[in-house]
Amino acid sequence: MTETAAPAATRREQILATAAELFAARGFHGVSVTELGTACGISGPALYKHFASKDAVLAEMLVNISEELLAVGQERVEAATGPADAVRRLVAWHVSFALGRRALIVVQDRDWSSLPDDARERVRSLQRAYVDLWADQLRQLDPALGRGAARAQAHAAFGLINSTPHSGKLPDDEMTDLLTDMALRALLR
């Protein structure tokens, strides 16, 4: 049986990944285009072959993660056998995402205000859809639950899970178990 290697990251993907780490460590405004280029092995001006600006890097980074969260969340719900299974799958997905992408969570949290207006609106729209995906499953579990309360529960679960850049003091496998258990106890009570 032949194994296929994972496709190599494109230069654009490399820039986004490197930018996420740098922005998380030093903040969006604490990283120059020259520093970002150097970290990617290219000159600062060469960065403009891939992105129109540093703002465009941040925008694509945060829009992409919002699109991914929603798309995979929808896949998880579609594969579920019912709303409780859907919630379990959503929690598993979000925990995996949060532990695997800590830098992006920091950037989203801290550098939100640096997003260009059009990107901020796109991210908000995608995030609302993601929250509603969770809220819909929670309301199917508890038909008496109002939309506002279901959204609040989803946001509370995100807050718990997205604390990983600050609370991840355990090995990832233990954090996965802890966060999953805590989120499911709160949501599937």
C-alpha positions as CSV (number, residue, x, y, z in Angstrom):
1,M,0.0,0.0,0.0
2,T,1.4,3.4,-1.0
3,E,1.1,6.3,1.4
4,T,0.7,9.7,-0.1
5,A,2.4,12.6,1.7
6,A,0.4,15.5,2.8
7,P,0.6,18.3,0.2
8,A,3.2,20.9,0.9
9,A,1.9,24.2,2.2
10,T,1.7,26.8,-0.4
11,R,3.8,30.0,0.1
12,R,0.5,31.8,0.9
13,E,-0.4,29.2,3.6
14,Q,3.1,29.4,5.0
15,I,2.8,33.2,5.3
16,L,-0.6,32.8,7.1
17,A,0.7,30.2,9.5
18,T,3.9,32.2,10.3
19,A,1.9,35.4,10.6
20,A,-0.5,33.7,13.1
21,E,2.4,32.7,15.3
22,L,4.1,36.1,15.1
23,F,0.8,38.1,15.7
24,A,-0.1,35.8,18.6
25,A,3.3,36.4,20.2
26,R,3.7,40.1,19.5
27,G,0.4,41.4,18.3
28,F,-0.6,42.5,14.8
29,H,0.9,46.0,15.3
30,G,4.0,44.6,16.8
31,V,5.1,42.7,13.7
32,S,6.4,44.6,10.6
33,V,6.1,43.4,7.0
34,T,9.8,43.1,6.9
35,E,9.8,40.8,10.0
36,L,7.0,38.7,8.6
37,G,8.8,38.3,5.3
38,T,12.1,37.4,7.0
39,A,10.3,34.8,9.2
40,C,8.9,33.3,5.9
41,G,12.3,33.4,4.2
42,I,11.4,36.1,1.8
43,S,11.9,39.9,1.7
44,G,9.3,42.2,3.1
45,P,8.4,43.6,-0.3
46,A,8.1,40.0,-1.7
47,L,5.2,39.5,0.7
48,Y,3.3,41.9,-1.5
49,K,3.4,39.3,-4.3
50,H,1.1,37.2,-2.1
51,F,-0.9,39.8,-0.2
52,A,-1.9,43.4,-0.9
53,S,-1.0,44.4,2.7
54,K,-0.4,43.2,6.2
55,D,-4.1,44.0,6.8
56,A,-5.0,41.6,4.0
57,V,-2.9,38.8,5.8
58,L,-4.9,39.3,9.0
59,A,-8.2,39.5,7.1
60,E,-7.6,36.3,5.2
61,M,-6.4,34.5,8.3
62,L,-9.5,35.3,10.3
63,V,-12.0,34.8,7.5
64,N,-10.4,31.5,6.7
65,I,-10.7,30.1,10.2
66,S,-14.3,31.3,10.5
67,E,-15.1,29.6,7.2
68,E,-13.4,26.4,8.4
69,L,-15.1,26.4,11.7
70,L,-18.5,26.7,10.0
71,A,-17.9,24.2,7.2
72,V,-16.5,21.5,9.4
73,G,-19.2,22.2,12.0
74,Q,-21.9,21.7,9.3
75,E,-20.2,18.4,8.3
76,R,-20.2,17.2,11.9
77,V,-23.9,18.1,12.3
78,E,-24.9,16.4,9.0
79,A,-23.0,13.2,10.1
80,A,-24.7,13.1,13.5
81,T,-27.5,10.6,14.4
82,G,-29.4,13.3,16.4
83,P,-28.9,16.5,18.3
84,A,-27.0,15.0,21.3
85,D,-24.6,13.3,18.9
86,A,-24.3,16.6,16.9
87,V,-23.4,18.5,20.1
88,R,-20.8,15.9,20.9
89,R,-19.4,16.2,17.4
90,L,-19.4,20.0,17.6
91,V,-17.6,20.0,20.9
92,A,-15.0,17.5,19.7
93,W,-14.4,19.6,16.6
94,H,-14.1,22.8,18.5
95,V,-11.8,21.3,21.1
96,S,-9.6,19.9,18.4
97,F,-9.5,23.2,16.6
98,A,-8.7,25.2,19.8
99,L,-5.9,22.9,20.9
100,G,-4.4,22.8,17.4
101,R,-4.7,26.5,16.6
102,R,-4.0,28.3,19.8
103,A,-2.2,31.2,18.0
104,L,-5.3,31.9,15.8
105,I,-7.5,32.1,18.9
106,V,-5.1,34.7,20.4
107,V,-5.0,36.7,17.2
108,Q,-8.8,36.6,16.8
109,D,-9.3,37.7,20.4
110,R,-6.6,40.4,20.6
111,D,-6.4,41.8,17.0
112,W,-10.1,41.8,16.1
113,S,-10.2,45.6,16.1
114,S,-7.4,45.7,13.5
115,L,-9.5,43.8,10.9
116,P,-10.6,45.9,7.9
117,D,-14.3,46.6,8.1
118,D,-15.3,44.3,5.2
119,A,-13.4,41.4,6.7
120,R,-14.8,42.1,10.2
121,E,-18.3,41.9,8.8
122,R,-17.6,38.7,6.9
123,V,-16.1,37.1,10.1
124,R,-19.1,38.3,12.1
125,S,-21.5,36.8,9.6
126,L,-19.6,33.4,9.6
127,Q,-19.4,33.4,13.4
128,R,-23.1,34.1,13.8
129,A,-23.8,31.2,11.5
130,Y,-21.5,29.0,13.6
131,V,-23.2,30.0,16.8
132,D,-26.6,29.4,15.3
133,L,-25.4,25.9,14.1
134,W,-24.7,25.1,17.8
135,A,-27.9,26.9,19.1
136,D,-30.1,24.9,16.7
137,Q,-28.8,21.6,18.0
138,L,-29.2,22.8,21.6
139,R,-32.8,23.9,20.9
140,Q,-33.6,20.5,19.4
141,L,-32.3,18.9,22.7
142,D,-34.5,21.3,24.7
143,P,-37.4,22.8,22.8
144,A,-38.2,25.1,25.7
145,L,-34.8,26.8,25.3
146,G,-35.1,30.2,23.6
147,R,-32.8,31.2,20.7
148,G,-31.0,33.8,22.9
149,A,-30.4,31.3,25.7
150,A,-29.1,28.7,23.2
151,R,-26.7,31.2,21.7
152,A,-25.5,32.2,25.2
153,Q,-24.9,28.5,25.9
154,A,-22.9,28.2,22.7
155,H,-20.8,31.3,23.5
156,A,-20.2,30.0,27.0
157,A,-18.9,26.7,25.6
158,F,-16.7,28.6,23.2
159,G,-15.3,30.7,26.1
160,L,-14.4,27.5,28.0
161,I,-12.9,25.8,25.0
162,N,-11.1,28.9,23.6
163,S,-9.4,29.4,27.0
164,T,-6.7,26.9,25.8
165,P,-4.0,29.5,25.0
166,H,-4.2,30.6,28.6
167,S,-5.3,27.4,30.4
168,G,-3.6,24.7,28.5
169,K,-1.3,23.6,31.3
170,L,-1.9,19.9,30.7
171,P,-0.7,17.8,27.8
172,D,-3.0,18.1,24.9
173,D,-4.6,14.7,25.3
174,E,-5.5,15.5,28.9
175,M,-6.8,18.9,27.9
176,T,-8.9,17.3,25.2
177,D,-10.5,15.1,27.7
178,L,-11.0,17.8,30.3
179,L,-12.4,20.4,27.9
180,T,-14.7,17.9,26.2
181,D,-16.0,16.6,29.5
182,M,-16.6,20.1,30.9
183,A,-18.4,21.4,27.8
184,L,-20.6,18.3,27.4
185,R,-21.6,18.4,31.1
186,A,-22.7,22.0,30.6
187,L,-24.5,21.5,27.3
188,L,-26.0,18.0,27.7
189,R,-27.2,18.3,31.3
